[in-house]
């Protein structure tokens, strides 16, 4: 079982914030160190930042849509590295680009494909890739956005064991490869605020058709969320349903949907444990501030992966539960650091550190 222990300074290493009557009138910046440890990487040292940009909207709207840039850099004593920049930017007339640029030279785990893989049986390999992915959307009105999705992925797989799981299974993409996917995207968004919504709904869908590069497949992603206030805005219930369906016969294993990770079914011991062509899950979260800048959350969820949509079985569903702490790093932006502990079916558990809410 992979064990990750996050040690972080909850007070930002560098924090620059400006109090305003509106939460989006001025820019705010916070940068803080992150230190972690995992057996396959040794000590990890890095920094996480968040830049909440000044609102430059020329279109009057009741919805507070905050533009943010979130960089994340990590280096390990085993000479492995991660560099990520996530951008969620709203142009003055309402257009939105939600994109991520990622470079990984980092260990990953291959457990095989399917929903009954063993968390104790895996192969470690190095996944080196560069990726640019996201959506560009144009507002039809205050709630509906239409546009395009894109995903450019350049992957090199290193360190495969002789007669190991990857060599024996020989999944599509075992030698790495490059791909470019494009397709239509839509979003319907009535959340009152993007960083910490307390009411409203969010529905997005995108279709990526990969015809350029070394693979030929398509991916359909659907994400629906609902936010409810109970009694007052200090008590929020958040719900999410997400599906990802893969079509075609040559989808690389490293692009197949997975359960687990810091945003989906927290508690599964490794985000690569359950990986297959089709995925669906549902989760909920109760969020509440406590005192000063501290808050708490309780969450749970169910889901699974399958080779075909018709293969999903209620008796095999994975379920998780957990709780977490929150630290409000930029109060006027309602932006939290989060530290979550989740447990999953079969005695699995995992610890997560992140910026902003899981969904």
C-alpha angles and dihedrals in degrees: 000000000000112000121199122186116191119205113184141159106244092201108075115255088222120012128177117176134159121208114227137166088243119053093222103042097097139028122258130195132194128175124181138167124251124199123185142162134213127169094238095048106032115211116359120202124184150123135251124202138185127197114188105195130219114266109254098174117148091186117083110232139159091223117090105216110182122205113220140178116200119187122187126185127179133174126184134206087246089065095254123140145195126191120178134170118184118193127192105174131172116201121218093264095047103265112142134207114192107182144148131209113199137180117185129182094166143124119266133183128235115202097167127258128296140048099282101060119141117245089211095056117067145122123235117220136159118256111198114183146147118211139179113185140153146093137282113207135184121207116244088183136333092295109028124069127181130186146101139310125213138186125182112182128179113185137183120185115206138173100036112173120238108254089359128138095278094049092047096045094037093194121193108280097028088133093047122240146179132268143174121202127186134169148128124308137187138185133191110193130177097156112138090223131009101216099047111006118190098181141012137058135272123200124175135169134178137176119208117195112194110201100134119077134015099327138056116206143107134231127204116194125188124183126179126177135179128194123198131185116217115206092324141357091274089075116057131172116199125191130188138185117186132176133180120189125187125205130191133045102260105059109140115240092239090062097049116110118265137197121227134038132112095305106036128051095339109209101055103122096233130018090223096052098094112037128157144133096274129042137176134168143162128206141172135200135195113209129192137161115230112189139321104354096329126109141167138219136192120199144176140173151166133216148126147197128239140177092237131020090242090057097072110118125192091215092059098048116132115229132193140183134184151135137232147189128240132207118194104224097173108027098186090053094043089232119158138195109219135204114186135184116199132181125201142193113296097031096291121149139175141182123222136192122192150144120254125359124315091243 
